């Protein structure tokens, strides 16, 4: 008995899923070609079935991942203030935009005492799910340790020690924690490797960067931080921001940069927090020509009203 073996690839548009093997015995040469055509047809149907099954599996996995990401974003939003506290004589504006569904930037604004408010802005060294989870831990620790604290530096040191112990995959977080005295305008702050906040004063006109502190949180247990102080005068503002602002890119690949930010703030309106924030948002959007952000971007703007001068 004469046997003949045949192999037909299971493929669609160059994607190979396997090989179909067949064996025939004592088949005349006159019908061999016809059998080969039938076998090719069967192989195409099998390859199509395999492709459809894989596409269905990928779709199910993608839908599950999208649901998880949406859930993570909802959870992340619950850790951000849904409503900012109000303080007589002060305005606070927030801009928070993630480059992905979930991000690593976060901020917080909360009361500490009758005349004091805690201000936090931070940036985790990653984007997506890992950064979002790390962000919730860091935010919770800062708020918990700050309730009876007088020194932002001591708060960051306590947070840092715990983050170093629990940090995984090399994640770290830069942050500024500040305590604002709403009666006097005094701002006491500590900076953990974050972008330098910008102080805007009207009388006399002045734009300056606040002092930088130590290294980021979550790297070295022995890191020490320092408290710094400044005063926000009536009609003055402080702008806290993450590097998504200065590292915005134009279509030509130019970065926005700190120097450009400081120069453009010279012509910013100083009437209220909303006007300054709208100015900054338009400035960056025009620079990007409407392109989506390449990194998470957060801005916390604190403005002291002119009426405060009479107090």
N, C-alpha and C positions, 0 to 999 in steps of 0.2 A: 504494500500500500504506500502510495506516494503522498507525503505531507508537505504542505507549503505554509510557512509562517508569514504573517503580515503585521506591521506596526504602523499605526496612524496617530499623529500628534493630536492632543486635545488642546486646541488653541483658538483664540479670537483676537484679531488685530495685533498679532505679535505677542500676546500674553499666553504663555504655555502653562497649562494646568496639569498635564500628565500625558500618558501615552496609552492608547488602546491597542492591545495585542489580540490577534485572531489566528486561528490555525484551520486550514482546510485540507481535506484528503480526497485524492483522486478526482479533482475538479478539472474538466477540460479547459484548455487554454482559451477556448472561444467564449467562455462565460466568466473567466477570471476578472477581466476588466470591469464587467458589470458588477460583480461582487465587490470589487474595490471601490466603485462609485457609491454603492449602498453603504459600505463600511465608513467611507468618508462622511456621508450624510449623517449616519448615526453618531459619529465622533463629534460633528459640529453641534448636534443637539445636546449631547452630553456636556460638551464644553460650555454651551450656553446655560445649561442648568446649573453647572458649577459656578459660573460667573454670577448668575442671579442670586444664588444662595450666599455667596460672599458679599455681594452688594447689600443684601438684606441684613446680614450680620453687621456690616460696617454702619449701616443706617441706624440699627438698633443701638449700637455702641455710641454713635455720635449723638443720638437723641438722649441717651442716658447721661452722657458727659455734659450736654447742654443743660439738662435739668439740674445736674449737680452744680454747674457753674452759676446758674440763675439762683439756686438756693444759697450758694456761697456769697453771691452779691447781696442777696437780701439779708443774710446774717451779718455781712460786713457793714451794711448800712445801719443796722441796729446798734452798732458800736460807735457810730458817728452821731453827733447831736442832731436830732430831728428839728429842734427849735432852740435858737440861741437865747440865752438869758439877756434881759434888758438892764441897762445901767444908766442912771440919770447923767446926762452930760456926755455920753459916749455912744459911738456907733461901731458895730462890728459887721464886716462883710466877709463872706466865704466864697471861694471858687474851688471846686473839687472835681477833677476830671481824670478818669482812668484811661490808660492806653489800651487795656483789655477789659473784659467784663469785670474782673476783679483786679485790684491793684495793691501796691504797698505803701502809698501815701496815706497819712491820716492826720487828723487835727482834733482838737477838743477845746471847748470853752465851758468853764463851770465855776460856780460860786465857791469860794473858800471861807469867806466871812462876810459881814455886812458890807464892808468897803473894799473887799479884795476879790479878785477873779483870777483863776488859773487859765493859762493859755498854752497850748501844746501844738507843735507842728513837727512832723517826723516823716522819714522816708526809709523804707526797708530796701535792702540791697538786692532786690529782685522784683519781678512782676508776676502776676497770676496767682494761683492758689497758694503756693508756699509763702509768698509775701503777705497775702491776706491773713493767713493763719498767724504768722509771726506778728503782724500788725495788731491783731486783737489781743495777743498776750502783752505786748509792750504797752499798749494803750491802757489796759486794765491795771497793770502794775503802776504806771505813772499816776493814774487817778487815785488808786488805793493809798499810795504812800504820800500823796500831797495833801490829804485832808487836814492835817494838823501841822503841816510843815511851814517853816519860815524861810528855809533855804532851798531854792531850786537845785543847787549843786548837790546837796545831801540826798534829795529825792532821786536824782539821776544816778548817783553812786549806788544806792540801794537797788534800783532797777537794774543797773548794769551787772551787779554781782549775780542776780538771779538769771539774767539772760545768758551770761557766760556759761553757767552750769547747764542750762537747758538748750543752748544754741546747737543747731544741727545744720549740716550741709554748708557751713561757712556763712550763714546769714548774719547780718548785723544791721543796725539801724542808726541813722543820724537823727538828731532831735534837738529842738529848743524848747525848754520849759521855762515859762515866765510867770511871775506873780505881779499883777497890776493893782496898785492902790488907786481906786477910782476917786478918792477924795483929793489926793495930792498930785496924781499923775505920775508918781514914781513907778518905774518898771524895774523889777529885779529879775534877772534871767541867768540861765546857764546854758551853754551851747556844747552839745556833744557832736562835734565834727560836721555840723550842718551849715547850709548856706547862710551867709551873714545877713541878718535882718537889716532893713533900711529904715532910718529915722528921717521923717520929713518935718521940718520946722518952718513956720511962716514968718515969725518975727524974732530974730532976723532970718531971712531966707537961708535955709541950710538943708543939704542932703548928705547924709553920712551913713556909713555901714557900722553896725554895732560890733563890738569885739568878739573874736572867735574864742571858743573854749578848747576842750581837749578832744580826744579821739572819739570815734563812734561807740555806741553801746553794743555790748555783746562780743567784744574782742578780747580785752584783758581785764582780769578780775581786779588788778591793782590800780586801774585808771582813777584819777582824781579830777574833779571838776571844780570850777571857780564861779562864784557869784559876781555878776557885774550889775551896775545900776545906771539908769539914765532917767530923764524926766520928759514926758510928753507934754509939751506946753499947749495951751489953748489953740485950736485950729491945726494942731500938729497930728501926725500919724506915724504908726509903725507898720511896716509891711514884712510879714513873714512869708517865705515861699520855699518851694522845693525846686530841685534842679530841672524839673520839667519845664519851668519858665525860661531859664537862661539857656537851656539846651534844646529849645525849639529850633527847627531848621527851616530855612527857606527852600524853595524848589531848586535853587542853585547849590544847595548844600552848606550855606553859611549858617552858623549858630547865632542865636540872638545875643547871648553873652551878657556879663555883668556890666561892662562898660556902656553898652547900648542902653541897658535898662536904666542905669544912673543918669545918662544923658537925657533920655526921653522923659524921665520923671521931672525934669526941670520945667517942662511945659505942661505938666499934669494939672488938672483942676484941683483946687484944695478946699472946695466948698463943703463937701461931705464925703462919707465913705463910699456911697453908691457911685458917685461921679468918678472918683479915683479908680474904683474897681472896673467900671465900664470902660474907662480909658485904657486900663491895662489889658483887658480882654480883647478889645478892638485892636490894640497895638500888636498883640501876639498873633491874632487871627489874620490880620493883614500881612504880617511878616511871613506866615506860613502859606498865604494865599488860599486859605480854607482847607488845607490838607489836614488829615487827622493827626493827633499828637503822637510822637514816637515814644514818649515816656509819660508816666503819670504826672499831673500838674496840680498843685494845691497852693492857694494863696489865702492867707489870713490877714485881713486889714483892720487895724484898730485905729479909730479916729476920735480925737477929743474935740468936742464942739466948742465953738467960740464963746458961747454963753457961759461956759465954765469959768471964764476969766473973772466974772463978777463975784465968784464964791470965795 
